[in-house]
Amino acid sequence: MVTRGIILISLLNSLFCYSSINVIVNDSAVYPRKTVYATQNDTITFINNSKNHKEYYWCEIVPIQLDYNKSNSDIFLKPDNIQYQVVKLNDSKTLSIQSPELGTKYFACLNKSDSILNSNIFFESLPINMIDSSLIIQLVVRSNDTYLGYVTECINIPFVLPPVHINGYGHQTDLRIGTDCAELAIYGKRRQGYKIPYCGPFGIIKYLDEIKQDQVFEGCIVHFGSQVSVLVKDNGVKNILDSEDILIQAYITKVNFISYLNSGFYKKSYKVYKWKDKYVQ
């Protein structure tokens, strides 16, 4: 188990390698490198230009879902220490990712003697790609430039209740460290440029208009009371929420696509909303 202090020392030891890493999306170099935005149709290439690149591993760093629930805690506003697992990929000069999966992932170039690499597990409350000297790159992949497309950037991030603001960095959901149900729905609008505050499943209603249950559409908000989901795919009977429909959901596990049937809220009472017209483009 590695703590943040060890992480910083470890990353400082590999700083020279970071300065020689290039990131290419399709044919274009991308700066800054700490967060790279892409779509599913892109090819992302990480290049280690250091002469001794064989001393390094390209790794994926995977957030692990634990019980990040502070709703009944006296440390309500303190960010959780998120657990991460380090997965070795290869020691080649380049790491190429074609047609990347939707959501947020982390990739790193780590020395083979690195304490993070050898421990496999570490904990961190800060955004791991933004820590000074970090060799970790956050890759954020969306399906398209629509509201729903931006919401898909949150696939794979842990469910945190509630996500909070981290001093000096920003809100955990904006940083794609963790989110809860309503903040997931709000994230897409914030990525579109709307200044909607993160406000929970009851606060979000202020920014919505209720619609009839036979008027559901892809991108509408399905509100179960204490839980909020977004309809991604209207399968089955059109304009009706049924078992075959697909939601994007932050609930207990990492953000993922799930059928209404398996959502944990099937046949429970709900209301359906759309974003107020002034938040639609």
N, C-alpha and C positions, 0 to 999 in steps of 0.2 A: 504494500500500500504506500503510495507516494503522496506527500502533502505539497502545498503550493511552494513553500520555501525551496524544497528540493527541485521542484519543477523549474523555478527561475534559474537556479544554478545550472541545471542540466541544459536549459535552453541557451544560456549565456555561453556555455562551452561550445555550442554549435553555431554561434552567431555568424561566423564567416561564411558558413554554408548558405544561410538565408540570403545573404547579399548576392549570392551567385545563382539564385533560383529565378527562373523566368516562368511566367504563366501566359499561355497562348490560348485564346478562345477562337476556334476556327483558324484564321490566319492573322489575327491581331493580338499584339501584346496588351496585357491588361494591367492597369495600375489604379489604385494600390492593390497589393496582393493579399491583404489580410482577409478580405471578403471578395469573392468572385461571383458575379451573377451570370446565369446562363439559362438557356431553354433546352428542352429535350432534344432538339434537333442539332445542338452544338456538339463540337468535339473540343474537349479541354485537354491541354497538354502541359504538364509540369516538367520543367527541364532543370536538372542539377548541373550547372556549368563548372563546378569545382573539379580540379584535376584528380582529386582522390574520391570521386563519387562512389567508388566501390566500398568505401568505408561507411556508407550511409544506406539506410533502408527508407524506401517510401512506405508510409503506413497510413492506414485509415484509423481515425480515432472515433469511437462509437459511444455516444451517450447511453447509459444504462438506466432503465426506468426503475426507480425505487419509490418508496412512499414519501414523495415530496409534498406533504400536506401540512401547512402551518395554520390552517383555518381556526384551530382551537388552541393555538400556542401563544405564549408570551413573547415569542420572537417573530411575530406576524410579519414585520417589515424587513426582516433580515433575509437576504438571499440564501437559498440552500447551497450546500456543497454537492454539486452534481457529480456522480460517478461516471468515469470514462474508461473504456477498454481500448488498448492499443493492439491493432491487428497488422502484422507484417504483410507487405504486398510484394515488393521486389527490391533489388539493389541495382537496378538499371539506371542509366543516365536520365531516362525519361519515364514518366508515368502518363499514359494516354487513356482518357475516358471518353468513349464514344456513346452518343445517345444516353446521357446520364439519367439516372432515376430521379423522379420528382422529389423535391424536399431539400433539406439541409444536411450536408455531410461535412466531415473534417478530414483533411489530408495533411500529412506532415513528412518532412525529411529529417530523420533522426540518426545520429551517429550510432553505430552498432554497440558502443559501450555506454550508451545513454541510459540513465537510471529509469526513465519513463519506459523505454523500450523493454528493458529487462524485467521490470516489475509487472508490466501488462495492465495494471490498474492504477488510476490516480483520481483524486477528488479536487474539484475547483469550483469556487463560487463566482469568479469573474469570467468574462468571455475569453475562452482559452486562445482564440485567434488574435486577441487585442492586447494581451499582456506584453509588456516591453520585451523585446528580443524573441518573441514567440516565433517558432518555425511552423506554426499550424495555420493552415489556410482553410477558411470556411467557404465551401462551395454551395451556392444557393441556386436551385434549379426550379423554374416555374414552367407551366404548360404553355402559357401565353400571357399577353399583357392586359387581360381582363381582370375584373374583381376576383372571379374564381381562380384564375391563373395565379394571381398573387397569393391567394390563400394556400395554394398547393406548395408554396415555398416552405410551409411549416411542417410538411410531412417529415416524420422521423424525430421531431423534437419532443422532449419529455413533457408529460402532464405535470404541472406544478400548480399548487393551490395555496395562495394565489401567487401569480408572478408579480415581482416588485421592481421598483426602480433601483438600479445600482449606481451609487454615487460615482460620478466621473465617467460613466459609460452610457447609461440609458436604461430603458425598460427591458426586462428580460425577454418579453415577446418581440419587441422591435429588434433585439439582438439575436433572436431565434435560439435562446438558451432553453426556454421553457414557456409554457402557456397553459391557460385553462380554456374552458369552452367559449365564453363570450369574447375573451381577448383574441382567440383565434379568428372569430368572425370579424372583429374590429380591425385586426391586422391588415386584412386585404384592403380595407378602405383607407387606412393610413398609408399603405404603399401606393395607393392611387393619389395621395396628396391631401386627403381630407384630415382636418385636425379634430378627429373624434377621440376623446380621452378613453383610456382603458377604464372600464367601470363595472364589470361584472354582469351576470345574467339579468338582473333587474334594472340596473342603470342603462343597459343598452336599449331598452324599450323606448326611451326618450327620442332615439334617433331612427325609429322604425314606424311604419304604418301597418296595421293589421289588415290582412286580406282573408278572403274566404278559403275554407279548406279544400274546395274544389277548384282552386286557382293557383295551386303550387307550380313553381317553375324553377329551373336550374339556377341557383344563386339566391333563392329565397332563404329566410331564416326560419328554422323549425325550433320553436321554443317550448320546452317541456317543463318550464317553471324554474327549477334550479339548474337546468342544463340546457345548453344552446348548441344546435348543430346547423350546418349549412348543407342544403341539398345540392349534390354534385351532378347526379344523373337521374332523370325522371324515367325510369324503366316501367314496365307493366302498364297499368292504366294511366294515360296521360292526364296531368294536372291533378292527380290524386296521390296522396302519400300511401304507398303500399309496400308490401314486404320486399319487393324486388328493387326498390329505389336505393340509391347509394348516397350516403352522407359522408361529409368529412367531419371528424369528431375529435375533440380532446376530452377524454374521459377515462381515467384510471391508467390507461397505457399511453404510449407515444401517440402523437397525432397520426391518424391513418384514415383510409377509406373503409367504410363498413356499411353493410346493408342495413336498412331500417329494421329488418327482421332480427338481426344480431346486435343491434345498437345498445340493448339493455333498456330501451324505452318503447319497445313494440307494444302497440295497443294501449299505451298510457295516454292520458289526456295531453293535448298540446294545442298551441296556437301557431299560426303561420304569419310571418311578417315580410315586408319588403323594406328596403332602405328608403327613407324619405327622398322625394324627388331631388332635393338640393344636394344629395350625396350620390347621385347617379350620373354617370357620364358614358 
